[in-house]
Amino acid sequence: MLSSADRRACRRSLAEGSKSFFAASLLLPPRLRGPATVLYAFCRAADDAVDGSADPAAAVADLRRRLDRIYAGRPAACPVERLFADLVETIDLPRALPEALIEGFAWDAEGRRYADLAALEAYAFRVAGVVGMMMSVLMGRRSEAALARAADLGIAMQYTNIARDVGEDARAGRLYLPLDWLAAEGLDGPALLMAPSPSPGLARVVARLLAAAESHYARAEAGIALLPPDCRPAIHAARLVYREIGHRLAAAGHDSISTRTVVPGRRKLMLMADAVAAALLSGSTPRADAAPDSARDLVARLAAERPGPAAARPGSAARLIEILTIQEERRRASRRPMPVRVGVRS
């Protein structure tokens, strides 16, 4: 039996962990607000379990065991996992998605560095792109196009986070910026970790990452029209608020060492109002000019992930959209509606 205390615990996790996502979630329809909060709380709790552990590799192994229990219908006795197990059953969430998320956390546990943007994209897909895909499934959308555009939005947000948090990450011993970009500016990764300081070269690297984020934001916009109409304002809002972080960082000279860029509450409210208006004006089909690549192009890029062996594992990025697309095609062929009981049962 799931209690109101469980739900309040998840809500607190969302409100405290991501003010931007919390603000956007207020625009979700009531039928999805609770389930979306549960999904976020699970992802946040899993990330914190690895990030705050003295033995990150052991924490990842424990996460995988806990996921086994969740999908066996025997979650651990904690609010987040009880609610997430119920959500998994309710919306028929493919296990490949949270598996890929945990794989991204495993890369963090290894302290992995990213040689170039393609390698960073593979990481961003796991820790954020698949979260967008899980939200798409939650909203009842499993088409190839909808899933690819949802992944684009997650990747864009992750790039924005990385660009914003360069100093904070470096002081914690983490480095996500593409190493070839740093080298091109004459910057040394280990030296940056030892003594993070703003510089014109680092500002150019941050600017390049924000430009990469912009291309994903543009593709993500094209997928919002594929979502249920009552879900579009929240996703528009999430996209606009996160893009604003990048815009403000650019206005500050791309300096993410000295300060942490935030979007003031009043500005968030303005962007949320803009999101509602955009959702009301959006059509029923995506804008072709905003989606220069196809869903299959995204899969092809992610299939070339580094290192090679990761692409063969069940959670590999190249397989996720394919798995979900096959499920959707089978449902259409049999003319059976997919299970979308999106209210978490009490």
Residue pairs with C-beta under 8 A, 6 or more apart in sequence:
1 346
2 82
2 83
2 86
2 344
2 345
2 346
3 79
5 79
6 79
6 80
6 82
6 83
7 34
7 37
7 38
7 79
7 83
7 344
9 41
9 79
9 80
10 37
10 38
10 40
10 41
10 79
10 80
10 83
11 37
13 37
13 40
13 41
13 44
13 45
13 80
14 21
14 22
14 25
14 37
14 40
14 41
14 44
15 22
17 40
17 44
18 40
18 44
20 238
20 241
20 242
20 245
20 263
20 268
21 40
21 238
23 237
23 241
23 268
23 272
24 234
24 235
24 237
24 238
24 241
24 272
24 275
25 33
25 36
25 37
25 40
25 234
26 33
26 234
26 272
27 233
27 234
27 237
27 272
27 275
27 276
28 36
28 231
28 234
29 230
29 231
31 342
31 343
32 138
32 139
32 231
32 342
34 343
34 344
35 87
35 90
35 91
35 138
35 342
35 343
35 344
36 135
36 138
38 80
38 83
38 84
38 86
38 87
38 344
39 84
39 87
39 131
39 134
39 135
39 138
41 80
41 83
41 84
42 80
42 81
42 83
42 84
42 98
43 101
43 131
45 80
45 81
46 63
46 98
46 101
46 102
46 105
47 105
47 127
49 59
49 62
49 63
50 56
50 59
50 60
50 63
50 105
50 108
50 109
51 108
53 59
56 108
56 109
57 106
57 109
57 110
59 109
60 102
60 105
60 106
60 109
63 102
63 105
64 102
66 75
66 76
66 81
67 95
67 98
67 99
67 102
69 75
69 76
69 81
69 85
70 81
70 84
70 85
70 88
71 85
71 88
71 95
73 85
73 89
75 81
75 82
75 84
75 85
76 82
83 344
86 344
86 345
87 93
87 138
87 344
90 339
90 341
90 342
90 343
90 344
90 345
91 137
91 138
91 339
91 340
91 341
91 342
92 137
92 338
92 339
93 134
93 137
93 138
94 137
94 320
94 323
94 324
94 327
96 314
96 315
96 319
96 320
96 323
97 130
97 133
97 134
97 137
97 320
98 130
98 134
99 314
99 315
100 125
100 126
100 130
100 315
100 316
100 317
100 320
101 126
101 127
101 130
101 131
102 315
103 126
103 310
103 313
103 315
104 123
104 125
104 126
104 127
104 130
105 127
107 123
107 126
108 127
108 174
111 173
111 174
112 123
113 175
113 179
113 189
114 120
114 123
114 176
114 177
114 178
114 179
115 178
115 179
115 180
115 306
116 178
116 179
116 180
116 181
117 178
117 181
117 212
118 301
118 304
118 305
118 306
119 178
119 305
119 306
120 159
120 162
120 176
120 177
120 178
121 155
121 301
121 302
122 302
122 305
122 306
122 310
122 317
123 176
124 154
124 155
124 158
124 159
124 162
125 151
125 154
125 155
125 302
125 317
126 315
126 317
127 158
128 154
128 155
128 157
128 158
128 161
129 150
129 151
129 152
129 154
129 155
129 158
129 317
130 151
130 154
130 320
131 154
132 150
132 151
132 152
132 153
132 154
132 155
132 220
133 147
133 150
133 151
133 154
133 320
133 321
133 324
135 150
135 235
136 142
136 146
136 147
136 150
136 227
137 324
138 342
139 227
139 228
139 231
139 342
140 228
140 338
140 340
140 342
141 147
141 150
141 226
141 227
141 228
142 324
142 325
142 327
142 328
142 338
143 226
143 325
143 328
144 295
144 296
144 321
144 324
144 325
144 328
145 223
145 226
145 286
145 295
146 223
146 226
146 227
147 295
147 320
147 321
147 324
147 325
148 219
148 223
148 294
148 295
148 298
148 299
148 321
149 219
149 220
149 222
149 223
149 224
149 226
149 286
149 291
149 295
150 220
150 223
151 298
151 321
152 216
152 217
152 219
152 220
152 223
152 298
153 216
153 217
153 220
153 223
153 235
153 238
153 239
155 213
155 216
156 213
156 214
156 216
156 217
156 220
156 239
156 242
156 243
157 213
157 238
157 242
159 209
159 210
159 212
159 213
159 216
160 210
160 213
160 242
160 243
160 245
160 246
162 169
162 176
162 177
162 209
163 206
163 209
163 210
163 213
163 246
163 249
163 254
163 256
164 245
164 246
164 249
164 256
164 260
164 261
165 256
165 260
166 177
166 196
166 202
166 206
166 256
166 257
167 196
167 256
167 257
167 258
167 260
168 260
169 175
169 176
170 192
170 193
170 196
170 257
171 196
173 193
175 189
175 192
175 193
177 189
177 205
177 206
177 209
178 205
178 209
179 189
181 205
181 208
181 209
182 188
182 189
182 192
182 202
182 205
185 201
185 202
185 204
185 205
186 201
187 199
187 201
187 202
187 205
192 202
196 257
197 257
198 253
198 255
198 257
198 258
202 254
202 257
203 253
203 254
203 255
204 254
206 249
206 254
206 256
207 250
207 254
210 246
210 249
210 250
210 254
213 243
213 246
214 243
214 246
215 292
217 239
217 242
217 243
218 290
218 291
218 292
219 290
219 291
219 292
219 293
220 239
221 239
221 287
221 290
222 286
222 287
222 288
222 290
222 291
223 286
223 291
224 232
224 235
224 236
224 239
224 279
224 282
224 286
225 232
225 282
225 283
225 284
225 285
225 286
225 287
226 286
227 235
229 279
232 278
232 279
232 282
233 272
233 275
233 276
233 278
233 279
234 275
236 274
236 275
236 276
236 278
236 279
236 282
237 271
237 272
237 275
237 276
239 275
240 271
240 272
240 274
240 275
241 263
241 268
241 271
241 272
244 263
244 267
244 271
245 261
245 262
245 263
248 261
248 262
248 263
249 255
249 256
249 261
252 259
252 261
263 271
295 321
298 321
299 317
299 318
299 321
299 322
300 318
302 316
302 317
302 318
303 311
303 316
303 317
303 318
304 311
305 311
305 316
305 317
305 318
310 316
311 317
311 318
327 338
328 338
331 337
331 338
